[in-house]
């Protein structure tokens, strides 16, 4: 690791504080999160993520500061599809809004650990086999082109999910909720005197959210590694983008249709990042400057957001 341990300690301390503050203070009691509260939380987490970017900029220089911001923006944008799938999971399992934050909170804890493992493995592989970055880049270009072609294909039927069917087949799952509990002890079907551990739909939703994040990580982690191979920048930008994901969910879920065209700009960002890795191989340059990566990312994503809001202004009236 090129960064000193004290910087890792600062990062982990901030993340620990945010999680404790969120669950122990803001949401100690089960309740429905409204759009206004969600927007305030989202703004708070964005400010914290950008503030950490300023910290990186001051301590590690402007190049790594720009790389952090680029990684943060890309991961934040890729999370939009993650939000859409979360919405489908909750709707299909009939999870009430007052329990959704609980699922997302524990899901985020799992994501922090899983992303750490995946990024650690990725960093170890890239450090030993630098050519793996070219595979990442080719995958990003392929993914970007695929997203560009299939951007209008939003039809997802959770009832046909093979993963969901497998989980229901091999896990003892109750049909109904039991408050905010993830599991309960209930009488055995054949032997009522015997208690058996059953999992509630909340646990099923949590497992699906975790597994879906692994699927999305296949896109996001190569994308950030194509921006920078520094594990500190990759991990911190990923985690700060994900931390505000559950806060953003409750607001974006209501207006997600208004950001439809962001998919097109995001696909162009992935293609650009992939091409950026190949650029030194074909152009007479050492590498694409961090300022160029950040500028192009901001312009493409910003343009996608503005165009989406303009094209869907009639929906806002509805």
C-alpha positions as CSV (number, residue, x, y, z in Angstrom):
1,X,0.0,0.0,0.0
2,X,1.4,3.4,-1.0
3,X,-0.7,5.3,1.5
4,X,0.2,5.5,5.2
5,X,-1.8,3.5,7.7
6,X,-3.1,6.6,9.4
7,X,-5.0,7.5,6.2
8,X,-6.7,4.1,6.2
9,X,-7.5,4.6,9.9
10,X,-9.1,8.0,9.1
11,X,-11.2,6.4,6.3
12,X,-12.4,3.5,8.5
13,X,-13.1,5.8,11.4
14,X,-15.3,8.0,9.3
15,X,-17.2,5.1,7.8
16,X,-17.7,3.5,11.3
17,X,-19.0,6.9,12.6
18,X,-21.4,7.3,9.7
19,X,-22.8,3.8,10.1
20,X,-23.3,4.2,13.9
21,X,-24.8,7.7,13.5
22,X,-27.2,6.4,10.8
23,X,-28.5,3.3,12.6
24,X,-28.0,4.3,16.2
25,X,-29.2,7.9,16.0
26,X,-31.1,8.7,12.8
27,X,-32.9,5.4,12.4
28,X,-32.9,3.8,15.8
29,X,-36.7,3.3,15.5
30,X,-38.4,1.5,12.6
31,X,-40.1,4.1,10.4
32,X,-40.9,5.0,6.8
33,X,-38.3,7.3,5.2
34,X,-39.9,10.2,3.3
35,X,-38.6,11.9,0.2
36,X,-37.5,15.0,2.1
37,X,-35.5,13.0,4.7
38,X,-34.0,10.9,1.9
39,X,-32.9,14.0,0.0
40,X,-31.3,15.4,3.1
41,X,-29.5,12.1,3.9
42,X,-28.4,11.9,0.2
43,X,-27.0,15.4,0.3
44,X,-25.2,14.7,3.6
45,X,-23.5,11.5,2.2
46,X,-22.5,13.3,-1.1
47,X,-21.0,16.1,1.0
48,X,-19.1,13.6,3.1
49,X,-17.9,11.7,0.0
50,X,-16.7,14.9,-1.7
51,X,-15.1,16.1,1.6
52,X,-13.1,12.9,1.7
53,X,-12.1,13.7,-1.9
54,X,-10.8,17.1,-0.7
55,X,-8.9,15.3,2.1
56,X,-7.3,12.9,-0.5
57,X,-6.5,15.9,-2.8
58,X,-4.7,17.8,0.0
59,X,-2.8,14.8,1.4
60,X,-2.0,12.9,-1.8
61,X,-2.0,15.6,-4.5
62,X,-4.3,16.8,-7.2
63,X,-3.7,13.8,-9.5
64,X,-5.0,11.3,-6.9
65,X,-7.7,13.7,-5.9
66,X,-9.0,13.8,-9.4
67,X,-8.8,10.0,-9.7
68,X,-10.8,9.7,-6.5
69,X,-13.5,12.0,-7.8
70,X,-13.7,10.2,-11.1
71,X,-14.0,6.9,-9.4
72,X,-16.6,8.3,-7.1
73,X,-18.7,9.7,-9.9
74,X,-18.5,6.5,-12.0
75,X,-19.5,4.2,-9.1
76,X,-22.3,6.6,-8.1
77,X,-23.7,6.5,-11.6
78,X,-23.4,2.7,-11.9
79,X,-25.4,2.5,-8.7
80,X,-28.5,3.8,-10.5
81,X,-29.2,0.4,-12.0
82,X,-28.6,-1.2,-8.6
83,X,-31.3,1.1,-7.2
84,X,-33.7,-0.1,-9.9
85,X,-33.1,-3.8,-9.0
86,X,-33.5,-3.1,-5.3
87,X,-36.9,-1.5,-6.1
88,X,-37.9,-4.7,-8.0
89,X,-36.8,-6.9,-5.1
90,X,-38.7,-5.0,-2.5
91,X,-41.8,-4.8,-4.7
92,X,-41.8,-8.5,-5.5
93,X,-41.3,-9.6,-1.9
94,X,-43.8,-7.0,-0.6
95,X,-41.3,-5.5,1.8
96,X,-43.0,-2.4,3.5
97,X,-41.1,0.9,3.3
98,X,-40.5,1.0,7.1
99,X,-38.4,-2.1,6.9
100,X,-36.5,-1.4,3.6
101,X,-33.9,0.8,5.3
102,X,-33.1,-2.0,7.7
103,X,-32.4,-4.4,4.8
104,X,-30.3,-1.8,3.0
105,X,-28.3,-0.9,6.1
106,X,-27.2,-4.5,6.8
107,X,-26.7,-4.9,3.0
108,X,-24.3,-2.0,3.0
109,X,-22.2,-3.6,5.8
110,X,-21.9,-6.8,3.7
111,X,-21.0,-4.8,0.6
112,X,-18.2,-3.0,2.5
113,X,-16.6,-6.4,3.4
114,X,-17.3,-8.0,0.0
115,X,-16.0,-5.1,-2.0
116,X,-12.9,-5.0,0.2
117,X,-12.2,-8.6,-0.6
118,X,-12.8,-8.2,-4.3
119,X,-10.7,-5.0,-4.6
120,X,-7.9,-6.6,-2.6
121,X,-7.9,-9.6,-4.9
122,X,-8.1,-7.3,-8.0
123,X,-5.2,-5.2,-6.8
124,X,-3.0,-8.3,-6.1
125,X,-3.8,-9.7,-9.6
126,X,-3.2,-6.3,-11.4
127,X,0.1,-5.8,-9.5
128,X,1.4,-9.2,-10.7
129,X,-0.2,-9.3,-14.1
130,X,-0.5,-5.7,-15.5
131,X,-2.0,-7.0,-18.8
132,X,-5.2,-7.9,-16.9
133,X,-6.0,-4.2,-17.1
134,X,-6.4,-4.6,-20.9
135,X,-8.9,-7.4,-20.2
136,X,-10.8,-5.1,-17.8
137,X,-10.7,-2.3,-20.5
138,X,-12.0,-4.6,-23.2
139,X,-14.8,-5.8,-20.9
140,X,-15.8,-2.2,-20.1
141,X,-15.9,-1.3,-23.8
142,X,-18.1,-4.4,-24.5
143,X,-20.3,-3.6,-21.5
144,X,-20.7,0.1,-22.6
145,X,-21.7,-0.9,-26.1
146,X,-24.1,-3.5,-24.7
147,X,-25.6,-0.9,-22.4
148,X,-25.9,1.6,-25.3
149,X,-27.8,-1.0,-27.4
150,X,-30.0,-2.3,-24.6
151,X,-30.6,1.0,-22.7
152,X,-34.4,0.8,-23.5
153,X,-34.7,-2.8,-22.2
154,X,-35.9,-2.4,-18.6
155,X,-38.2,-5.4,-18.5
156,X,-37.1,-7.5,-15.5
157,X,-39.4,-10.2,-14.1
158,X,-38.3,-11.2,-10.6
159,X,-40.8,-14.1,-10.5
160,X,-38.7,-15.8,-13.2
161,X,-35.4,-15.3,-11.3
162,X,-33.7,-18.7,-11.1
163,X,-31.7,-17.4,-8.1
164,X,-34.9,-16.5,-6.2
165,X,-36.4,-19.9,-7.1
166,X,-33.3,-21.7,-5.8
167,X,-33.3,-19.8,-2.5
168,X,-37.0,-20.6,-1.9
169,X,-36.3,-24.2,-2.7
170,X,-33.4,-24.7,-0.3
171,X,-34.0,-22.2,2.5
172,X,-36.9,-22.5,5.0
173,X,-38.6,-19.2,4.3
174,X,-41.8,-17.9,5.8
175,X,-44.6,-16.5,3.6
176,X,-45.2,-13.6,5.9
177,X,-43.1,-11.0,7.7
178,X,-42.4,-11.2,11.4
179,X,-41.8,-7.5,12.2
180,X,-38.3,-6.4,11.5
181,X,-36.8,-9.9,12.2
182,X,-34.6,-11.7,9.7
183,X,-35.3,-15.1,11.2
184,X,-37.7,-16.7,13.7
185,X,-38.1,-19.9,15.6
186,X,-41.4,-21.7,14.6
187,X,-42.9,-25.1,15.2
188,X,-41.9,-27.8,12.8
189,X,-44.6,-28.7,10.2
190,X,-44.5,-32.4,11.1
191,X,-43.5,-32.1,14.7
192,X,-45.1,-29.1,16.4
193,X,-43.2,-29.6,19.6
194,X,-39.9,-29.1,17.8
195,X,-38.8,-25.5,17.0
196,X,-37.1,-24.8,13.6
197,X,-35.3,-21.7,12.4
198,X,-37.1,-20.1,9.6
199,X,-36.0,-17.1,7.5
200,X,-38.4,-14.2,6.8
201,X,-38.8,-12.4,3.5
202,X,-36.5,-9.7,5.0
203,X,-33.6,-12.1,5.0
204,X,-34.5,-13.2,1.4
205,X,-34.4,-9.5,0.4
206,X,-31.1,-9.0,2.1
207,X,-29.5,-12.1,0.4
208,X,-30.7,-10.9,-3.0
209,X,-29.4,-7.4,-2.4
210,X,-26.0,-8.8,-1.5
211,X,-25.9,-11.1,-4.5
212,X,-27.0,-8.4,-6.8
213,X,-24.2,-6.2,-5.6
214,X,-21.7,-8.9,-6.5
215,X,-23.1,-8.9,-10.0
216,X,-22.9,-5.1,-10.3
217,X,-19.4,-5.2,-8.8
218,X,-18.3,-7.1,-12.0
219,X,-18.9,-3.8,-13.8
220,X,-17.9,-1.2,-11.2
221,X,-14.6,-2.7,-9.9
222,X,-13.0,-3.1,-13.4
223,X,-14.2,0.4,-14.2
224,X,-12.4,2.0,-11.2
225,X,-9.3,-0.2,-11.8
226,X,-9.2,1.2,-15.3
227,X,-9.2,4.7,-13.8
228,X,-6.5,3.9,-11.2
229,X,-4.8,0.8,-9.7
230,X,-4.3,2.5,-6.3
231,X,-6.2,0.2,-3.9
232,X,-6.8,3.1,-1.5
233,X,-8.5,5.3,-4.2
234,X,-10.4,2.3,-5.6
235,X,-11.8,1.2,-2.2
236,X,-12.5,4.6,-0.7
237,X,-14.3,6.0,-3.8
238,X,-16.3,2.8,-4.0
239,X,-17.4,2.7,-0.4
240,X,-18.3,6.4,-0.2
241,X,-20.4,6.1,-3.3
242,X,-22.1,3.1,-1.9
243,X,-22.7,4.5,1.6
244,X,-25.2,7.0,0.3
245,X,-26.9,4.5,-1.9
246,X,-29.6,3.5,0.6
247,X,-30.3,7.1,1.4
248,X,-30.6,7.9,-2.3
249,X,-32.9,4.9,-2.9
250,X,-35.9,6.4,-1.1
251,X,-35.8,9.6,-3.1
252,X,-34.7,8.3,-6.5
253,X,-37.1,5.3,-6.4
254,X,-39.9,7.9,-6.7
255,X,-38.5,9.6,-9.8
256,X,-36.1,7.0,-11.3
257,X,-38.0,7.2,-14.6
258,X,-36.8,10.8,-15.0
259,X,-33.2,9.6,-15.3
260,X,-33.7,7.2,-18.1
261,X,-31.2,8.8,-20.5
262,X,-28.4,8.7,-17.9
263,X,-27.8,5.1,-19.0
264,X,-26.7,6.3,-22.4
265,X,-24.2,8.7,-21.0
266,X,-22.9,6.1,-18.5
267,X,-22.4,3.6,-21.3
268,X,-20.3,6.3,-23.1
269,X,-18.3,6.8,-19.8
270,X,-17.5,3.1,-19.7
271,X,-16.4,3.0,-23.3
272,X,-14.2,6.1,-22.7
273,X,-12.6,4.5,-19.6
274,X,-11.9,1.3,-21.5
275,X,-10.4,3.2,-24.4
276,X,-8.3,5.3,-22.0
277,X,-6.5,2.1,-21.0
278,X,-5.7,1.2,-24.6
279,X,-4.7,4.8,-25.5
280,X,-1.0,4.5,-24.5
281,X,-0.8,1.4,-26.7
282,X,-1.9,3.2,-29.9
283,X,-1.1,6.9,-29.2
284,X,2.2,8.6,-28.5
285,X,1.3,9.3,-24.8
286,X,2.3,7.8,-21.5
287,X,-1.3,7.9,-20.2
288,X,-4.5,10.0,-20.3
289,X,-4.2,12.8,-17.7
290,X,-6.4,12.5,-14.6
291,X,-7.9,15.9,-15.3
292,X,-9.0,14.7,-18.8
293,X,-10.7,11.6,-17.3
294,X,-12.5,13.7,-14.6
295,X,-13.6,16.4,-17.2
296,X,-15.0,13.9,-19.7
297,X,-16.8,11.9,-16.9
298,X,-18.4,15.0,-15.5
299,X,-19.4,16.3,-19.0
300,X,-20.9,13.0,-20.1
301,X,-22.8,12.3,-16.8
302,X,-23.9,15.9,-16.4
303,X,-25.1,16.0,-19.9
304,X,-27.0,12.8,-19.4
305,X,-28.7,14.1,-16.3
306,X,-29.7,17.5,-17.9
307,X,-31.0,15.8,-21.1
308,X,-33.0,13.3,-19.0
309,X,-34.6,16.0,-16.9
310,X,-35.4,18.0,-20.1
311,X,-36.9,15.0,-22.0
312,X,-39.0,13.8,-19.1
313,X,-40.2,17.2,-17.8
314,X,-43.8,16.1,-18.6
315,X,-43.5,13.3,-16.1
316,X,-42.5,15.7,-13.4
317,X,-45.8,17.5,-13.9
318,X,-47.6,14.1,-13.5
